[in-house]
Amino acid sequence: MSEGQRRADIRPGLLVDIVLKQDQPTGKLTRGIVKDILTNSPTHPHGIKVRLESGLVGRVKAIVKSSGEES
């Protein structure tokens, strides 16, 4: 299971790459900080749905970096 598919891996403050609904056909990624987790189930095959601090909503494809974590 990839990192964006488990709700337990996602939390507010994470820097993530998401696919917006309108970008699903192209797979274009949008980067941002997680504000809210919108998926209630523990896992989702297409990625956990989140709202970014910018207000955009999409499914997590990759976790870039945890806030406060050294890169």
Secondary structure, DSSP 8 states (H G I E B T S, - for coil): --GGGBGGG--TT-EEEEEEGGGTTTT-EEEEEEEEE---SSB-TT--EEEETTS-EEEEEEEEE-TT---
